[in-house]
Amino acid sequence: MVAPLLMLLQMTSVPDVDILKSGPSLEIGDQFWSNLQKALFESMSFSGANTGLSMFGNSLILGLGFAIGKVVISMMAAYAIVYFRLKFAMLAFWLIFTTLLLPLEVRIVPSYEVTQKLGLLNSYTGLIVPLIASATATFFFRQFFMSVPDELVEAARIDGAGPVKFFIDILVPLSRTMIAAIFIIMFVYGWNQYLWPTMVITEEGKYTLVQGIKQITQGLEGSQQVPEYGRSNLLAILAILPPVAIVIFFQNWFVKGLTESDK
């Protein structure tokens, strides 16, 4: 798993002409910092808007907005299904759950049409909001809430805690590890999104990092000049770092969050 990343890193340190001639090698060159500067600060288009840093920021906004939105919406949906005596609670849950059979690719056209009619194209709102409903996260939070002892609910009711206070002061702190686990999953999923941003975003200033890498890849295929392997490989490494870092540093929370619902 590490070998391809080391190969990418090696190719960022040698001139692009050498890569074109001989491909990857064991040689370590002196072009890393110049390629890093190109990847971070130089644009890949005539507009000058989509530099590596700007695309990294857009991807970060998408990943965080995607993850936070899904956690909040899913927690509230699961809370309503488990703790409120709704007449059609189970029907609502299974309707939510069956949306797992309809991935984004199936509903991409109606989702895009709704987003367009609301005037949300080329905006962070249009990029994030249509995707934040999550059947998977709702299912995990529902299972966790069902494992909370009834005595805790009764004690909170005796102490005068209303539905909002019980949710914020008791359920949210108890759900810390579950929130962390769902956040990690959804952040990685949102960070790696390509199809939806490509449909919604046409302004180069709002391109995500994955879109920028695809743009460079297309340029490599059709360019008559020496392809910029160094910059493209550095952008690929930059796109890998945040998801890997989150999983590595929060792996304990991730494991606990996915196993605590069985208690």
HELIX and SHEET records of a PDB file:
HELIX    1   1 VAL A    2  MET A   11  1                                  10    
HELIX    2   2 ASP A   16  SER A   22  1                                   7    
HELIX    3   3 PHE A   32  PHE A   41  1                                  10    
HELIX    4   4 GLY A   52  TYR A   83  1                                  32    
HELIX    5   5 ALA A   89  THR A   98  1                                  10    
HELIX    6   6 THR A   99  LEU A  101  5                                   3    
HELIX    7   7 ILE A  108  LYS A  117  1                                  10    
HELIX    8   8 TYR A  124  ILE A  128  1                                   5    
HELIX    9   9 VAL A  129  LEU A  131  5                                   3    
HELIX   10  10 ALA A  135  MET A  146  1                                  12    
HELIX   11  11 ASP A  150  ILE A  158  1                                   9    
HELIX   12  12 PRO A  163  PHE A  166  1                                   4    
HELIX   13  13 PHE A  167  LEU A  171  3                                   5    
HELIX   14  14 VAL A  172  LEU A  174  1                                   3    
HELIX   15  15 ARG A  176  TRP A  191  1                                  16    
HELIX   16  16 LEU A  195  VAL A  200  1                                   6    
HELIX   17  17 GLU A  204  LYS A  206  5                                   3    
HELIX   18  18 LEU A  209  GLY A  222  1                                  14    
HELIX   19  19 TYR A  229  PHE A  249  1                                  21    
HELIX   20  20 GLN A  251  THR A  259  1                                   9    
HELIX   21  21 GLU A  260  ASP A  262  5                                   3    
END                                                                             
